[in-house]
Structure formats: C-alpha cells, structure tokens
C-alpha cells in the first residue's frame, strides 16, 4: 500500500535510503521503533533541531536523538519516529555488521576488539 503520494528520498549511507511518501491516511501511533544514522555535519542539524526544541535526548558527545518530523515551513507535526543521530567520529562508525561478538554493547564497545576471537561452547552448537 505505497500509494501514489509525493515521495521524498534521503540518502543515509552507501546504497541506503529512507523514503517517505505523502498520504491522506492518518499515520499509526508511535510504536517505539527507531532508526540510527551517521552524519558528517553533526552540529548543523543539531542546532536546527535544538532551535525548534526537537532534541529528545543527548546521549553523549557523539550522538543525540529526536522523534518528531515537522514541516520546516510552519513547524506542523507530520510524523513520529525516533532518530538516533551519530557523528562520523562515533567510535562505532563503520563497525562491521556481521561476525560481531554478541556480548559487545554500545557501552562496552572497544574499537578493534569487536571481532576478536570468541568461541561458543560445545553445548551451543546445533549438533
């Protein structure tokens, strides 16, 4: 049910895009999902979001979050989805997304150790 509404497409990474389509249907309620993006102009969008009081959380010096998408012309609320915005200087930038140590978390991440050898015990194999 993509409809024929106007499409806005934003590049968010190598061969990765977010697509937004206009619709007359009422959007569903915010369900808690979020997207995470890395950007090089980290402070520019931050300042514009802060001027509109749209920053919902400042996690650390490398990332912040906002939830509401608003019309830039009049500030009218359009949609809610949490955006976790990270700087390209974030320690996890370009972190491989495969063969990762499942014990690593954002808080315990150490660059260079994510893909260090780790092993499952024999009782964890399929058979």
MARBA-3410 file (N, C-alpha, C, O; in Angstrom, 1 decimal):
127
0.8,-1.2,0.0,0.0,0.0,0.0,0.9,1.2,0.0,0.8,2.1,0.9 ~ 1.7,1.4,-1.0,2.6,2.5,-1.1,1.9,3.8,-1.6,2.4,4.9,-1.3 ~ 0.8,3.7,-2.3,0.1,4.8,-2.8,0.8,5.6,-3.9,1.9,5.2,-4.3 ~ 0.2,6.7,-4.3,0.8,7.5,-5.3,1.3,8.9,-4.8,1.5,9.7,-5.6 ~ 1.3,9.0,-3.5,1.7,10.3,-2.9,3.1,10.7,-3.3,4.0,9.9,-3.7
3.4,12.0,-3.1,4.7,12.5,-3.3,5.8,11.8,-2.5,5.5,11.5,-1.3 ~ 6.9,11.5,-3.1,7.9,10.7,-2.4,9.1,11.6,-2.1,9.6,12.3,-3.0 ~ 9.6,11.5,-0.9,10.9,12.2,-0.5,11.9,11.1,-0.2,11.5,10.2,0.6 ~ 13.0,11.1,-0.7,14.1,10.1,-0.6,15.3,10.7,0.0,15.9,11.7,-0.7 ~ 15.8,10.2,1.1,17.0,10.8,1.7,18.1,9.7,1.8,17.9,8.6,2.3
19.3,10.0,1.2,20.4,9.0,1.3,21.0,9.0,2.7,21.3,10.1,3.2 ~ 21.1,7.9,3.3,21.6,7.8,4.7,22.8,6.9,4.8,23.2,6.6,5.9 ~ 23.3,6.5,3.7,24.5,5.6,3.7,24.8,5.1,2.3,24.0,5.3,1.4 ~ 25.8,4.3,2.2,26.2,3.7,0.9,25.0,2.8,0.5,24.7,1.8,1.1 ~ 24.4,3.1,-0.6,23.2,2.3,-1.1,22.1,2.2,-0.1,21.4,1.2,-0.2
21.9,3.1,0.8,20.9,3.1,1.8,20.1,4.4,1.7,20.7,5.5,1.7 ~ 18.8,4.3,1.8,17.9,5.4,1.7,16.7,5.3,2.6,16.3,4.2,2.9 ~ 16.2,6.4,3.1,14.9,6.5,3.8,14.0,7.1,2.8,14.3,8.1,2.1 ~ 12.8,6.5,2.7,11.8,7.0,1.8,10.5,7.4,2.6,10.1,6.6,3.4 ~ 10.0,8.5,2.3,8.8,9.0,2.9,7.8,9.3,1.8,8.1,10.0,0.9
6.6,8.8,2.0,5.6,9.1,1.0,4.4,9.8,1.7,3.9,9.4,2.7 ~ 3.9,10.9,1.0,2.7,11.6,1.5,1.5,10.7,1.4,1.4,9.9,0.4 ~ 0.6,10.8,2.3,-0.6,10.1,2.3,-1.7,10.8,3.0,-1.4,11.7,3.9 ~ -2.9,10.6,2.6,-4.1,11.2,3.2,-4.5,10.4,4.5,-5.3,10.9,5.3 ~ -4.0,9.2,4.6,-4.4,8.3,5.7,-3.7,8.8,7.0,-2.5,9.3,6.9
-4.3,8.7,8.1,-3.7,9.1,9.4,-2.6,8.1,9.7,-2.8,6.9,9.5 ~ -1.4,8.7,10.1,-0.3,7.8,10.5,-0.7,7.0,11.7,-1.4,7.4,12.6 ~ -0.1,5.8,11.8,-0.3,5.0,13.0,0.5,5.7,14.2,1.3,6.5,14.0 ~ 0.2,5.2,15.4,0.8,5.8,16.6,2.3,5.4,16.6,2.7,4.4,16.0 ~ 3.1,6.1,17.3,4.5,5.8,17.5,4.6,4.5,18.3,4.1,4.4,19.4
5.3,3.5,17.7,5.4,2.2,18.3,6.8,2.0,18.9,7.1,0.8,19.3 ~ 7.6,3.0,19.1,8.9,2.8,19.8,10.1,2.5,18.9,11.2,2.5,19.4 ~ 9.8,2.1,17.6,10.9,1.8,16.7,11.8,3.1,16.5,11.3,4.2,16.6 ~ 13.1,2.8,16.2,13.9,3.9,15.9,14.9,3.6,14.7,15.1,2.4,14.5 ~ 15.4,4.6,14.1,16.4,4.4,13.1,17.7,5.0,13.6,17.7,6.0,14.4
18.8,4.6,13.2,20.1,5.1,13.6,20.9,5.5,12.3,21.1,4.7,11.4 ~ 21.4,6.7,12.3,22.1,7.2,11.2,23.4,7.9,11.6,23.5,8.4,12.7 ~ 24.4,7.8,10.8,25.7,8.5,11.0,25.7,9.7,10.0,25.3,9.6,8.8 ~ 26.1,10.9,10.5,26.2,12.0,9.6,27.6,12.7,9.9,28.1,12.7,11.0 ~ 28.0,13.4,8.8,29.3,14.2,9.0,29.1,15.6,9.5,29.9,16.1,10.3
28.0,16.2,9.1,27.6,17.5,9.7,26.8,17.3,10.9,25.6,17.5,10.9 ~ 27.4,16.9,12.0,26.8,16.6,13.2,26.1,17.8,13.9,25.0,17.7,14.5 ~ 26.8,18.9,14.0,26.4,20.0,14.8,25.3,20.9,14.0,24.5,21.5,14.7 ~ 25.4,20.9,12.7,24.4,21.7,11.9,23.0,21.3,12.2,22.2,22.1,12.6 ~ 22.6,20.0,11.9,21.3,19.6,12.2,20.9,19.7,13.7,19.8,20.0,14.0
21.9,19.4,14.5,21.7,19.5,16.0,21.2,20.9,16.3,20.2,21.1,17.0 ~ 21.9,21.9,15.8,21.5,23.3,16.1,20.1,23.6,15.6,19.3,24.3,16.3 ~ 19.8,23.2,14.4,18.4,23.5,13.8,17.3,22.7,14.6,16.3,23.3,14.8 ~ 17.6,21.5,15.0,16.6,20.8,15.8,16.5,21.4,17.2,15.4,21.5,17.7 ~ 17.6,21.8,17.8,17.5,22.4,19.1,16.7,23.8,19.1,16.0,24.0,20.0
16.9,24.5,18.0,16.2,25.8,17.9,14.7,25.5,17.9,13.9,26.4,18.3 ~ 14.3,24.4,17.4,12.8,24.0,17.3,12.4,23.2,18.5,11.3,22.7,18.6 ~ 13.3,23.0,19.5,13.1,22.2,20.7,12.7,20.8,20.3,11.8,20.2,20.9 ~ 13.4,20.2,19.3,13.0,18.8,18.9,14.0,17.8,19.4,13.8,16.6,19.2 ~ 15.1,18.2,20.0,16.0,17.2,20.6,15.4,16.5,21.7,14.9,17.1,22.7
15.2,15.2,21.7,14.6,14.4,22.7,15.6,13.8,23.7,15.2,13.5,24.9 ~ 16.8,13.7,23.3,17.8,13.1,24.2,19.2,13.4,23.7,19.4,13.3,22.5 ~ 20.1,13.7,24.6,21.5,13.8,24.3,22.3,12.7,25.0,22.5,12.8,26.2 ~ 22.6,11.7,24.2,23.2,10.5,24.9,24.7,10.8,25.3,25.1,10.4,26.4 ~ 25.5,11.4,24.4,26.9,11.6,24.7,27.4,12.6,23.6,26.6,13.1,22.8
28.7,12.8,23.6,29.2,13.8,22.7,29.2,13.3,21.2,29.4,14.1,20.3 ~ 28.8,12.1,21.0,28.8,11.5,19.7,27.4,11.3,19.1,27.2,11.0,17.9 ~ 26.3,11.4,20.0,25.0,11.1,19.4,23.9,11.9,20.2,24.1,12.2,21.4 ~ 22.8,12.1,19.5,21.6,12.7,20.1,20.4,12.0,19.4,20.6,11.3,18.4 ~ 19.3,12.3,19.9,18.1,11.7,19.3,17.0,12.8,19.2,16.9,13.8,19.9
16.1,12.6,18.2,14.9,13.3,18.0,13.8,12.4,17.5,14.1,11.4,16.9 ~ 12.6,12.8,17.8,11.5,11.9,17.4,10.5,12.5,16.4,10.0,11.7,15.6 ~ 10.3,13.8,16.4,9.3,14.3,15.6,9.8,14.9,14.3,10.8,15.6,14.2 ~ 9.1,14.5,13.2,9.4,15.1,11.9,8.3,16.2,11.7,7.1,15.9,11.8 ~ 8.8,17.4,11.5,7.8,18.6,11.4,8.0,19.2,10.0,9.0,19.1,9.3
7.0,20.0,9.6,7.0,20.7,8.4,8.0,21.9,8.6,7.8,22.7,9.5 ~ 9.1,22.0,7.8,10.0,23.1,8.1,9.5,24.5,7.9,10.0,25.5,8.4 ~ 8.4,24.6,7.1,7.8,25.9,6.9,7.0,26.4,8.1,7.1,27.6,8.4 ~ 6.2,25.6,8.7,5.4,26.1,9.8,5.5,25.3,11.1,4.8,25.6,12.1 ~ 6.4,24.3,11.1,6.6,23.5,12.4,5.5,22.5,12.7,5.5,21.9,13.8
4.5,22.4,11.8,3.4,21.4,12.0,4.0,20.0,12.1,4.8,19.6,11.3 ~ 3.5,19.2,13.1,4.0,17.9,13.3,3.4,17.0,12.2,2.3,17.0,11.8 ~ 4.3,16.2,11.6,4.0,15.3,10.5,4.0,13.8,10.8,3.1,13.1,10.4 ~ 5.0,13.4,11.6,5.2,12.0,11.9,6.2,11.9,13.0,7.0,12.7,13.3 ~ 6.1,10.7,13.7,7.0,10.5,14.8,7.7,9.1,14.6,7.1,8.1,14.4
9.0,9.2,14.6,9.9,8.0,14.6,11.2,8.5,15.2,11.7,9.5,14.8 ~ 11.7,7.7,16.2,12.9,8.2,16.8,14.1,8.0,15.9,14.3,7.0,15.3 ~ 14.9,9.1,15.8,16.2,9.1,15.1,17.3,9.1,16.0,17.4,10.0,16.8 ~ 18.2,8.1,16.0,19.4,8.1,16.8,20.5,8.7,15.8,20.9,7.9,14.9 ~ 20.9,9.9,16.0,21.9,10.5,15.1,23.3,10.4,15.7,23.5,10.9,16.8
24.2,9.8,14.9,25.6,9.7,15.4,26.5,10.4,14.5,26.3,10.5,13.3 ~ 27.6,10.9,15.1,28.6,11.6,14.3,29.5,10.6,13.6,29.6,9.4,14.1 ~ 30.1,11.0,12.5,31.0,10.1,11.8,32.3,9.8,12.7,33.1,9.0,12.3 ~ 32.4,10.6,13.8,33.6,10.3,14.7,33.2,9.4,15.8,34.0,9.2,16.7 ~ 31.9,8.9,15.8,31.5,8.0,16.8,32.4,6.7,16.8,32.7,6.3,15.7
32.8,6.2,18.0,33.7,5.0,18.0,33.1,3.8,17.2,33.9,3.0,16.8 ~ 31.8,3.7,17.0,31.3,2.6,16.3,31.0,2.8,14.8,30.4,2.0,14.1 ~ 31.4,4.0,14.3,31.3,4.3,12.9,32.0,3.3,12.0,33.1,3.0,12.3 ~ 31.3,2.8,11.0,31.8,1.8,10.0,32.1,0.4,10.7,32.8,-0.4,10.2 ~ 31.5,0.2,11.8,31.6,-1.1,12.5,31.0,-2.1,11.6,29.8,-2.0,11.2
31.7,-3.2,11.4,31.1,-4.3,10.6,29.8,-4.9,11.2,29.7,-5.0,12.4 ~ 28.9,-5.2,10.4,27.6,-5.6,10.9,27.4,-7.2,10.9,26.4,-7.7,11.2 ~ 28.5,-7.9,10.5,28.5,-9.3,10.6,29.6,-9.8,11.4,30.6,-9.1,11.6 ~ 29.5,-11.0,11.9,30.5,-11.7,12.7,30.9,-10.9,13.9,32.1,-10.8,14.3 ~ 29.9,-10.2,14.5,30.2,-9.4,15.7,30.1,-10.3,17.0,29.3,-11.2,17.0
30.8,-9.9,18.0,30.8,-10.5,19.3,29.4,-10.1,19.9,29.2,-9.0,20.1 ~ 28.6,-11.1,20.1,27.2,-10.8,20.7,27.3,-10.2,22.1,26.3,-9.6,22.5 ~ 28.4,-10.3,22.8,28.5,-9.8,24.1,28.8,-8.3,24.1,28.6,-7.6,25.1 ~ 29.2,-7.8,23.0,29.5,-6.3,22.9,28.3,-5.5,23.0,27.2,-5.9,22.4 ~ 28.3,-4.4,23.7,27.2,-3.5,23.7,27.7,-2.1,23.4,28.9,-1.9,23.3
26.8,-1.1,23.2,27.3,0.2,23.0,28.2,0.7,24.1,29.1,1.5,23.9 ~ 27.8,0.3,25.3,28.6,0.8,26.5,29.9,0.1,26.7,30.9,0.7,27.2 ~ 30.0,-1.1,26.2,31.3,-1.9,26.4,32.1,-2.0,25.1,33.2,-2.7,25.1 ~ 31.7,-1.4,24.0,32.4,-1.5,22.7,33.8,-0.9,22.8,34.0,0.2,23.4 ~ 34.7,-1.7,22.3,36.1,-1.2,22.3,36.6,-1.5,20.8,36.7,-2.6,20.4
36.9,-0.4,20.1,37.3,-0.5,18.7,38.5,-1.5,18.6,39.5,-1.4,19.3 ~ 38.4,-2.4,17.7,39.4,-3.4,17.4,39.2,-4.7,18.2,39.9,-5.6,17.9 ~ 38.3,-4.7,19.1,38.0,-5.9,19.9,36.7,-6.6,19.5,36.4,-7.6,20.0 ~ 35.9,-5.9,18.7,34.6,-6.4,18.4,34.7,-7.8,17.6,33.9,-8.7,17.9 ~ 35.7,-7.9,16.8,35.8,-9.1,16.0,36.9,-10.0,16.5,37.4,-10.9,15.8
37.4,-9.7,17.7,38.4,-10.5,18.3,37.9,-12.0,18.5,36.7,-12.2,18.6 ~ 38.8,-12.9,18.5,38.3,-14.3,18.6,37.4,-14.5,19.9,37.8,-14.2,21.0 ~ 36.3,-15.1,19.7,35.4,-15.6,20.8,34.8,-16.8,20.3,34.6,-17.1,19.1 ~ 34.5,-17.7,21.2,34.0,-19.0,20.9,32.8,-19.4,21.6,32.5,-18.9,22.8 ~ 32.0,-20.2,21.0,30.8,-20.8,21.7,31.3,-22.1,22.3,32.1,-22.8,21.7
30.6,-22.5,23.4,30.9,-23.8,24.0,30.3,-24.9,23.2,29.4,-24.6,22.4 ~ 30.7,-26.1,23.3,30.2,-27.2,22.6,28.7,-27.5,22.7,28.1,-28.0,21.8 ~ 28.2,-27.1,23.9,26.7,-27.2,24.1,25.9,-26.2,23.3,24.7,-26.3,23.3 ~ 26.6,-25.3,22.6,25.8,-24.2,21.9,25.7,-24.6,20.4,25.1,-23.8,19.6 ~ 26.4,-25.6,20.0,26.4,-26.0,18.5,25.1,-26.7,18.2,24.5,-27.4,19.1
24.6,-26.7,17.0,23.4,-27.4,16.6,23.5,-28.9,16.7,22.5,-29.6,16.8 ~ 24.7,-29.4,16.5,24.7,-30.8,16.7,25.6,-31.6,15.9,25.6,-32.8,16.1
END
